[in-house]
Amino acid sequence: MSFAILRPWLLLVGFVTAFFAADPAKAAPRPATPTEFVVVVDPGHGGENDGCESPDGTVREKDVTLAMARQLRAELADLLPHATVVLTREDDVTMTLAERAAFANRVGADLFVSLHANASPGHGQTGYETYVLDVRASTLEAARTARRENDGALPAPGADDPAAVALRQLASSAHRRAAAMLAALVQRAQGRRFPGRVDRGVRQAPFDVLMGVRAPAVLFEAGFLDHPDESRVLIDPRRRAQVVRGLAEAIATYFQQVHVRAGMGTGTDGR
Ligand SMILES: [Zn+2]
């Protein structure tokens, strides 16, 4: 075969090689390092603050949230091995909401996930919901949930004026957009795993624990611990593991969409 015949082929190979090398979309995703993604998981309540309880009074919210948080850390170690996952509390200790937010800021949280279980006045409600911060509650129920969770602990003395903190948080529209994206992913992942349970959707409310966090922050109400049937989802280790696995998958998807894609130059919010 003469060089004259080979030359067009060599040119074509060279062109194709150059094309793919120049296309950023074909580049490998930027590897994540621990400093790039810190997840703070906040087990709601603790110590003197039990939160709500199961119908027979034997299981307390503070124990359910701590078990979920420990398991979520283990799941994320599998799904996001390069991420750093820290818990606001490791044991049954009392912590104010302001201390939890301050902890998240101190460790440089990229994401803050507060875990809770719900309760309703008539003990008849069921379902899971994810909250993002807003100064006004989206519904009366959302307002009641925020009041119950906020009443659990007094703000630390000398804590910032909540209104000023809320304004600062609300000014960060990128954080709010990212939190809303994660909240939707959390709800979707639960819906896939529990098609028979009630999807109460993404809601907004003024949660004190979310206010001071300088990162996208959500509060997940995993289910109603005071409901006779639904409490079993949170108490039975196998079913609770499914709840946590869904949560971990949602966080991993969020990381892919926001951090990896943003790292490849598709925009800071991944869109
Ligand atoms: Zn709670």
Residues whose N, C-alpha, C, O or C-beta is under 5 A from the ligand:
A	BS01	ZN	G44 G51 H116 A117 E149
